[in-house]
Amino acid sequence: MLDLTGKRVVVVGLARSGEAACRLLLKRGASVIGTDQRGERELDGDLDGLERDGVILELGGHHTDRLLSADLIVVSPGVDLRGPLFQRVRAAGIPLIGEVELAFRCSQATFLGVTGTNGKSTTTTLLGAILKEAGLPSHVAGNIGTPLCGVAPGLPAGNLVVTELSSFQLETIERFRPHVALLLNLAPDHLDRYDRVEDYYQAKARIFENQAPSDVAVVNADDPMVLDAARKAVAKRVTFSRRQRLAEGAYLDADQLIVALSGTRETICRWNEVRIQGLHNLENALAASLAAALVGAPTKAIRRALVRFEGLEHRLEFVAEVDGVQYVNDSKGTNVGAVARSLESFTVPLVLIAGGQDKMSDFTPLAPLVRERVKRLILIGQAAGKLQAQLDGVCAMEEAGSLEEAVQRAASVASPGEVVLLSPACASFDMFADFEDRGRVFKEAVRRLAS
C-alpha cells in the first residue's frame, strides 16, 4: 500500500479522474496541488470542494517549478506527455504515473482489465453484470466513466474490479497488474495523438506487461494484430473466436456460445437468445463470458446475465421507427473499425450519417462496405470534405450543416424497411461536448420527426 504522508504530489488534469486522484491523495496524507490548462469556467468538477479539502489549485496552465519540485506527479489520461515540459520532468527523474496506477497501488482488490479499440465499455459492463449475477464481490470502473481512484482503494482482498482501460491510461502504468487482461481487437485510432499506429498498438499491449504466469491473457484469436500484441505476454493465453472452434477458450459452435476450460465444455446459450446483436457484440459476449468463467462465475449466471443485457446507450442503440424507417444511434462509433463493424450488422440498405472531428484517420478501408450497404452518405462536421474525397464515387453523398439537418435529409431519402444509422467514424468535439452529447442531439432530432 502506498504511503504518501508529507509528500508533494501534483495532479495534472482536473476532470473526473484527476478530481478522484486528488481526493485519494489527500486521504493518503499527501500535500496536493491540482493543475489544469483550462480555466475554472471550462471545468465542471467540484473545484470548491477540492480547495476546501486542502488541494492547492493552479488553473490556466502548468507551472514548471511546481512540476519539477514534486515528489510524485499523477497525470490524467487526456494529458499529452510528448511536450517539452513533461520531457523535462522525466529527465529529472520525477516519478510520473496515471490515475489507474495510483488506484492500483492503494488497493488490495483483484483487477480484471479490458482494453481494445472497440467494444471496451460494452464488454466491461457485461462482465460486471455477469459477476454480479454470480454473486461475486465485484465493481466496474475506469475509462467507462467511474474513476478507479473512487472505487478500488479500501476494497478488501477478494473483491474483483473490472477496469476499462484506454491506451492513454495504459501509457502511464508501472506496476498495474490485472489478474485477467482482455484485449478485444486492434484497429487504427487516435492518430492525432500517436505518431504511428504501432505506437498506439504498443500502448494497448501494455495491459499484459506486468502479468505473471499465474495470470491470464484473454485475446481475440480472429485478430492478427491482437495475437501479435500478446506474443510477449508471460501470462497464460486463452482465446475467444467467432470463426473457429477452440480446444480451450470461448467460441461459437453453430449458433451456440461455448466456453471450454480445464477439459470441460459448457454451452452458455444460443446466440439468438442474446439481446445485443451484431458480430462485434458476439465477440464482446464471448470475451466477457470467458473472463467471467476464468474467475469462477457458473454457467447459469453467465447465461442469465447475457440474455438480460440490453447493451449501452450510443452503441447501435435503436431509437425509433418513423414511417417504416428505423433510426439507430451509434455515436460511439468514433473510428473506422467501429463503423465497419456497425455496417456489417445490417443487411438492409442504409442511410449513413458520418463525420465530425478527424483523428487523422484513413477512411478508405470503409469503401467496400459503404459501396455494398450504404445507399446514401450524409456528411457533417470538420471531416466531411476528407470523407467525401476518400470515398468519392462509392455511393451518393451530400453534406449537411448540422446533425439536425442531416437527420432531416436522411428521412427524406430513406424508404420503409431501411435504416438511418449515425456512425460518425470521427470524434465529436468539433460540434459537440462529447459523443454522448452528439447521440442525444441525434435522438432528439429523430423524436421530432416522430412527432
Secondary structure by P-SEA (a helix, b strand, c coil): ccccccbbbbbccccaaaaaaaaaaaaaccbbbbbbcccccccccaaaaaaaabbbbbcccccaaaaaaccbbbbccccccccaaaaaaaaaccccccaaaaaaaaccbbbbbbbcccaaaaaaaaaaaaaaaaccccccccccccccccccccccccbbbbbbbccccccccccccccbbbbcccccccccccccaaaaaaaaacccccccccbbbbbccccaaaaaaacccccccccccccccccbbbbbcccbbbbbcccbbbbcccccccccccaaaaaaaaaaaaaaaaacccaaaaaaaaaaccccccccccccccccbbbbbccccccaaaaaaaaaaccccccccccccccccccccaaaaaaacccbbbbbccaaaaaaaaacccccccccccaaaaaaaaaaccccccccccccccccccccccaaaaaaaaaaaaaaaac
